[in-house]
Amino acid sequence: MPPYTEHGHSTSGTTAARPTNCEIGFRYFDTDLQQLVIWNGTAYLAAASSVPVSAVAALGSDQAGAAALSAGFNLVSAADGTKGVRLPVGVAGMKVNVKNNVSGQTLKVYPETGGAINAVAANGAYSMLSLTACTFRCSAALQWYTEPLVAS
């Protein structure tokens, strides 16, 4: 599967592969360090204090049983096509990044109770394909929208 890109740059890879001709604020997951870093225009800085990274195992088969997300960047394992994760209670402008780290399996992402993703039915799941990443942005209470990263 090709790497995912944002503004023409790979969003993850080794320390040596970090792009330097990118926009200020570009987010890159360094696979050598297992850490999210952010480009400030001259160097990459660790983002752990501003965007916590969390490893999460998908759980349950419905919204109530899904694993709760609490970090800004979530690497999700254990997806099997039925298990899922649940977005936190949203505040306008909040964003949560999710990467389905499982090959060949779909991950279900649920909004908080009563919420909707992409203005679809309340409490409905958004399905993420294997090895994809997506930003979920809260526009208003209970309303989330997706900003998928694109394959190059």
N, C-alpha and C positions, 0 to 999 in steps of 0.2 A: 504494500500500500504506500502511495507517495506521502511525503511529509506534509503537514498542514502549514499553511502560510498565512501571514497577515501583512498586508501592504507589501507583498512580494518577497518576504523574508520567512524562512523556516522559524516556527515558534518554539522548537525544542531541538536539542542536540548536545554535542560535547562542548566543553569550554573552548576548545580550539576553533569550533565552527560558529561561534557567536558572530552575528553580523555587526559591523560598525558603521555602515552607511545607512542607518535607519533613523526613524523619527525619534525625538526625545519622548520618553515614556513607553517605548517599545518593551513589551514583556517577553521574556525568553526563559523557558524551563531548562536549566543546565542539568543534563543527565549525569555528568560526572559528579557534581555536587549534590544532586537530588534537591535542587533549590530553585525557586523562582527569582530571577534577577531583572532589573529594570535599567535601561540605557538612559543616562542623563545628558548625553551629548558628547561626552568625552570618555566615560567609563561605565561599566555595569556595576550597580549597587545591589546588595542583597535586599530583597523585598519582604523578608520574613516579618519585620515589625509592622509593615503597612498592609501586606496581603498574606495572611497566614496560609501555609500549605498543609493540607491534611490528607492522609491516606484513609480511605473509607471503604468498608465492605458493604456492597448492596445487600439489603435484607428484605424479607417479607414478600408478599405478592399483591399488596394493595397500598393505598396511601397511608393508612394507619400503621402498617407494619414496616414501611420503608425507613431506611436509615436517615436520621436527621443530619443535614449539612450545617456546619457552623463556620467553616473557613471561607476565605475569599477564593482559594484555588484548591480544588478537590480532585485527587486521583482516585478513581473508583475501581475496585476490583470485585470479583465474585458475581458479576452480572451473568445471568444465564437465560435472558429473554423474558423472565418473569419477575425477577427481583428489582428493587428500585431504591432511590434516594428521594428525600423530601427537602425542598428549599426552605430556608428560614422565613420567619415573619418578615415581610419586606417593608422597606421604607423607600420612598421615591428617590431614585438616583442610585440605589444600592445595586451592586452587581456581584454575581457569584459565578465563578468559572468551574466547569465540570469537564473532566476527561474520562471517557469510558476506556479504561486501560485493558479491557479484555478482548482478545481476538476472537472473531466469529460469533459474538453474542451481543444482543441488544440490551440496553440499559433503559429502565423507565425512570423518568424524573417527574416528580409530582410537585405541585404548588403546596403552600400551607393550606390547611383546611378552609374551604370556602373560596380559595383562590383559583386563578386560571392562568394558563400559559398560552400566549398568542391569541388571547380572546376566544379560546375554544371553551367547551363546557367546563363549569366549575368542577374542581377536583380531578380533572382528567390528566392522564399521564402524557408526557412528551417522550417519544422514543428516540434514543440516541443509538446510532449504528456503532458497531465495534470500532475501537481505536479512533474515535472522533472526539473533538473538543468543542465546547459551546459556551458562550457567555450568556447568562440569564440576567436581564436587567429589569429592575422593578420600576414601573412608570408611576404607579400609585398603589395605595393599599390593595392587596390581593390581586394585582395585575402584573404579570411577568411577560417579557418578550425575549425571544431568542435572537442571538447574533452569532450564527454558526461561522466557524473558521472555514476557509475554503482550501481544498486540495490543490496543489500546484501540478 
